[in-house]
Amino acid sequence: MTKKTFPLNQAQLEEVIKKYPTPFHIYDEKAIRENLRRLFKAFSWAPSFREYFAVKAAPNPALLKIMKEEGAGADCSSIAELELSHMANIGGEKIMLTSNDTPADEFQRAIELGAIINLDDISHIDYLEKNAGFPEVLSFRYNPGACIAGNDIIGRPEEAKYGLMHDQLLQAYKIAKDRGVKRFGLHCMVISNELHSDAFINTARLMFNTAVEIYKETGIKLEFVNLGGGIGIPYHPEDNAVDLEYVGEGIHKVYKEIIEPAGLGGLAIAMESGRAITGPYGWLVSTVLHEKKTYKDYIGLDSCMANLMRPALYGAYHHITVVGKEDAICDHVYDITGSLCENNDKFAIDRWLPEISIGDRIIIHDAGAHGHAMGFNYNGKLRSAELLLKEDGTVELIRRAETLDDYFATLNFPGCRYQMKK
Ligand SMILES: *Cc1c(COP(=O)(O)O)cnc(C)c1O
């Protein structure tokens, strides 16, 4: 069981809303910091543990700055994410470029920033060398195929577009070594939003065995294995969070069993966790605009799937609470909707909630990762502001809400008052 909380009381929230109208996303700095510290602590046994925060989960430099201050780096998959990390003063080997189908300019920017590059395919060795040259540290993304079971978000490994197959992997290290690369890592991300702690230990075992095999076959002593992201969060109150201490200890055992006897004892452990770092500590706050009773009882919010796409995209559960009615009996059944002309624009379907009135503030929980970040402008809907609840209790605007000017900024239409300035 996981209790769903919100860090502001009703009066504090109303104060915030006076200044920043709903909808908005708000993040809890203190909770994010404590959470990162917990992750580092769970792996404090490792010769070196690195967390590269997956920027795509919450691409805001104010949040990345917190990551940096806590000792984390950044996992990037685009030029924009590289630039956001750079803005937050994260650079060099604190950046991991784990992208796929990568364009040349992205490799080039990563090289300029001194990033570690994690290649998604054997053919990318030539492409990288030709277009950007090799980085100081090169890594390859392993797709182990059928030896690992998948889940709904990431699918089965053998159906996933990511990574090199086993034999390609060994060959890739040999090729890169022959071409002069000296420092290497290994990456694998086969799970997403996984709540079973043992899944991470099993992945680590697979990775460690592969690291030993790479050493035997190529003579390369890897500097790190990167277990990727994929630590799930308890979206549903009935879920339990992943026990990071248990995972850390479990991986430690496997490390002692496989890595140390093979003479690879300095091997660092890396992760690219995104969801588990910010997910539970970000909320989408909305106001009820309408109640509509037809075949069902619909509550219409001032936000929509442009602000949080996960329920519509994956049918994902996000817990919902009504401010001031947290302890009220859930004796009404509602569909909680947004305003898109898409019938899947629903934050919840047939959800038991307390009686809701127009004007109520609605909190959608666990929106701190892959929430605002997945926003889009379909139907001309604008993305909301992002706020940071700081450790001292003040609230800072870390991204303003989009305006129509932003939306029209790329149009080039004669006579349009928004016409691009030439
Ligand atoms: C999405 C992604 C992550 C982060 O995943 P979370 O589920 O947010 O932990 C890390 N690495 C790669 C390569 C990814 O694509």
The ligand as an ORCA input file, in Angstrom:
! r2SCAN-3c Opt
* xyz 0 1
  C      12.981      6.145    -20.879
  C      14.364      5.742    -20.650
  C      14.915      5.827    -19.367
  C      14.124      6.226    -18.165
  O      13.130      5.329    -17.880
  P      12.257      5.493    -16.541
  O      11.146      4.528    -16.749
  O      11.810      6.899    -16.515
  O      13.145      5.158    -15.414
  C      16.243      5.506    -19.218
  N      16.994      5.121    -20.264
  C      16.497      5.031    -21.508
  C      17.385      4.623    -22.611
  C      15.167      5.337    -21.741
  O      14.672      5.240    -22.983
*
